[in-house]
Amino acid sequence: MSLALAGCERQSSIPLGVQVYFSPKGGATEAVVEALDHATNRIRVQAYSFTSAPIAQSLVEARRRGVKVAVILDESQRTEKYSAADFLAHNDIRTLIDAQHAIAHNKVILIDGYLLLTGSFNFTKAAEEKNAENLLVINDPVLAAKYDANWQAHEQHSEPYAREYPAPRQGRR
Ligand SMILES: [Zn+2]
């Protein structure tokens, strides 16, 4: 009779400590996707510009397996042509806009209360392929809790995302 300890097997390959990835083409997007794929409970995101299809897709997949996902974006994402905001909102992800700052410039992903991803790396194709960026993947529940408190402070003054389209031309009556 097998004594397999179902559920006790850790599949985590997220290393302890800190990893760093340097763009362009330094594996930052892959690192983000891998971290998101490990999420089992909650993901919180803060982003300035968010256009990365693989990262958006990973968030949606996490949502579909029952992970609570919430995203706070800069107000520029209401009109940014390639923003992932519509895709996220349409896939049942709580998508908020923080318009309380000149720029909501944080780039942060918090996973399950212990994993923190941050750095200059925007969640965009350009950041992966063209820009000079850095991404830190930090496995540290204490530091993650500080970022989590800050995320919640921004959540308090954020509002639900709604796309803004250019005003229709005024027709003559
Ligand atoms: Zn804020």
Residues whose N, C-alpha, C, O or C-beta is under 5 A from the ligand:
A	BS01	ZN	D98 Q100 H154
